[in-house]
Amino acid sequence: MPHHGESGVGGYAHHFRYLWYEFAKTSVGFKAFMPGPPCRVFLVPINIPVSFTVDRLLYLVNVQAGNVRLGLYADNGDAPDGGALIVETASLAMGVGGNKDEKVVAATMCAAGEYWLAIQGDNAGGSMWQGRITISCGGTLFTRQYDLAGGYGAFTNPCPVTAAYPSESPIMGVRGAVS
C-alpha cells in the first residue's frame, strides 16, 4: 500500500512523489531480469497524469554488480521510436541488491502524457527485478528494445526504431514533484 504522497502501480495520491511503470500486462509476482547484452536498451511506458518535475529515475535491484544507465524518452504515438531523449543519467554503479535504486537527474519538467523509461546494464553480472507476466491485456504499450551500435554507453537521441520485447519488464519509475 503506498504511503501518503507516494504512488503505487496504477494510481497516485494528490501530492505524489513516485510514479511507477504501469504494467501493460497483469503482474502477479517478481523474478530476476537480466539486462541482456551490454548494448541492449530496454524501454517501458509510463503515464505521467499531471505536469511533473522529474528529479530521479529508479528501478528495483536484484543482484548488485556492474553499472547501469537510465533515461527518459518522449512518446511518439504509443511508441518510443523517434521520441526525443528528455533526460539521462551517467553510467553509475548499480544499487544494493533487493532495494529500490534512485539515480539523480537534472530536474526536468514533463507535461502530462505518455513517456518511455529506458535502462541498460553493462552486463557485469547485475540484474533487476521484473514483473512476472501472466495475463495479456493487449494494446501497444509493451516493453520495447534497441541495441546501441557502439555497445554500452549514452542513449541514442532521438530513440531509434525499436522492437517489441513481449516478455517480462524491468520495474522502473520516476521521482519528483507535481509542477
C-alpha positions in Angstrom: 0.0 0.0 0.0 1.5 3.4 -1.0 2.2 5.9 1.8 0.5 9.2 1.6 2.3 11.3 -1.1 3.6 8.2 -3.0 2.2 6.4 -5.9 1.8 2.7 -6.4 1.3 0.8 -9.7 -1.9 2.1 -11.3 -2.6 5.0 -9.1 -1.3 8.1 -7.3 -2.0 10.3 -4.3 -2.8 14.0 -4.5 0.7 15.2 -3.8 2.6 12.2 -5.1 6.4 11.8 -5.2 6.9 8.5 -7.1 5.3 7.2 -10.3 5.9 3.5 -11.3 5.7 1.8 -14.7 2.2 0.6 -15.1 2.3 -2.9 -16.4 0.9 -3.4 -19.8 0.0 -6.9 -18.6 -1.0 -8.0 -15.2 1.9 -8.7 -12.8 1.5 -11.4 -10.2 5.0 -11.8 -8.9 8.6 -10.9 -9.3 11.7 -12.6 -10.7 15.2 -11.5 -11.8 15.6 -9.6 -15.0 19.0 -9.9 -16.7 19.9 -6.8 -18.7 20.9 -8.7 -21.8 24.0 -7.8 -23.9 25.8 -4.6 -22.9 24.4 -2.8 -26.0 20.7 -3.6 -25.2 18.4 -0.8 -24.1 15.0 -1.8 -22.7 12.2 0.8 -22.7 8.9 0.6 -20.6 6.0 3.0 -20.9 4.9 5.3 -18.1 1.9 7.6 -17.9 2.5 10.9 -16.1 -1.0 12.1 -15.3 -0.2 15.7 -14.4 2.7 18.1 -15.0 5.5 16.7 -13.0 9.1 17.7 -12.4 11.3 14.6 -12.6 14.4 14.6 -10.4 15.3 10.9 -10.2 14.9 7.8 -12.3 14.7 4.5 -10.4 14.5 0.7 -10.7 14.5 -2.3 -8.4 17.8 -4.0 -8.0 18.1 -7.8 -7.7 21.8 -8.5 -7.8 24.3 -5.7 -7.3 27.1 -5.9 -9.8 28.4 -3.6 -12.6 26.9 -0.4 -13.9 23.6 0.9 -15.2 22.3 3.9 -17.2 18.7 5.2 -17.0 16.9 7.6 -19.3 13.5 9.0 -20.2 12.2 9.4 -23.8 9.2 11.3 -25.1 6.3 9.2 -26.6 5.7 9.2 -30.3 2.3 7.7 -31.0 2.3 4.9 -28.4 6.0 4.1 -29.2 9.3 5.5 -28.3 10.6 5.3 -31.9 11.6 8.9 -32.9 10.9 10.3 -29.4 13.3 12.8 -28.0 15.7 11.8 -25.2 14.5 14.1 -22.4 17.0 13.2 -19.6 19.5 10.5 -18.8 22.0 9.5 -16.1 25.7 9.0 -16.5 26.9 5.4 -16.1 26.6 4.7 -12.4 27.2 1.7 -10.1 24.1 -0.5 -9.5 22.5 0.0 -6.2 22.4 -2.5 -3.3 20.6 -5.8 -4.2 17.0 -6.1 -3.0 16.4 -2.4 -2.9 15.0 0.5 -4.9 17.9 2.4 -6.6 17.3 6.0 -7.4 19.6 7.9 -9.8 19.6 11.7 -9.7 19.0 13.5 -13.0 18.7 17.2 -13.8 15.3 18.4 -12.6 13.1 18.2 -15.8 9.5 19.3 -16.2 7.3 16.8 -18.0 3.8 17.7 -19.2 1.1 15.2 -18.5 1.3 12.3 -21.0 3.0 9.1 -22.0 6.8 8.6 -21.7 9.3 5.8 -22.0 11.7 4.9 -19.3 15.0 3.4 -20.6 17.5 1.2 -18.9 20.7 -0.6 -19.9 23.3 -2.5 -17.9 26.9 -3.2 -18.7 26.3 -6.9 -18.2 28.8 -7.3 -15.4 26.5 -9.7 -13.6 24.0 -7.4 -12.1 20.2 -7.8 -12.5 17.0 -6.0 -11.8 13.6 -7.2 -10.6 10.9 -7.6 -13.2 7.2 -8.2 -13.1 6.1 -11.7 -13.9 3.5 -11.5 -16.6 0.6 -13.9 -16.7 -2.4 -12.1 -18.2 -2.3 -10.3 -21.5 -4.3 -7.1 -21.8 -3.5 -6.3 -25.4 -2.6 -2.9 -26.7 0.7 -1.4 -27.9 2.3 -0.2 -24.7 4.6 -3.1 -24.1 8.3 -3.2 -23.3 10.5 -2.3 -26.3 14.2 -2.7 -27.0 17.0 -1.5 -29.2 20.7 -2.2 -29.4 23.4 0.6 -29.3 25.8 0.3 -32.2 28.8 1.0 -30.1 27.9 -1.1 -27.0 27.1 0.2 -23.5 27.1 4.0 -23.4 24.9 7.1 -23.9 21.4 6.6 -25.2 20.6 7.4 -28.8 18.7 10.7 -29.4 16.2 10.5 -30.8 15.1 7.0 -30.0 15.9 4.7 -32.9 13.5 2.1 -34.3 12.7 -0.4 -31.5 11.5 -4.0 -31.5 8.8 -5.5 -29.2 10.1 -7.3 -26.1 6.9 -9.3 -25.3 8.2 -10.9 -22.1 8.8 -9.6 -18.5 9.5 -5.9 -17.9 12.0 -4.3 -15.6 10.3 -2.5 -12.7 11.1 1.2 -13.1 9.8 4.6 -12.1 10.4 8.3 -11.7 10.6 10.5 -8.7 9.8 14.2 -8.5 7.0 16.6 -7.6 3.8 18.0 -9.1 4.7 21.1 -11.1 
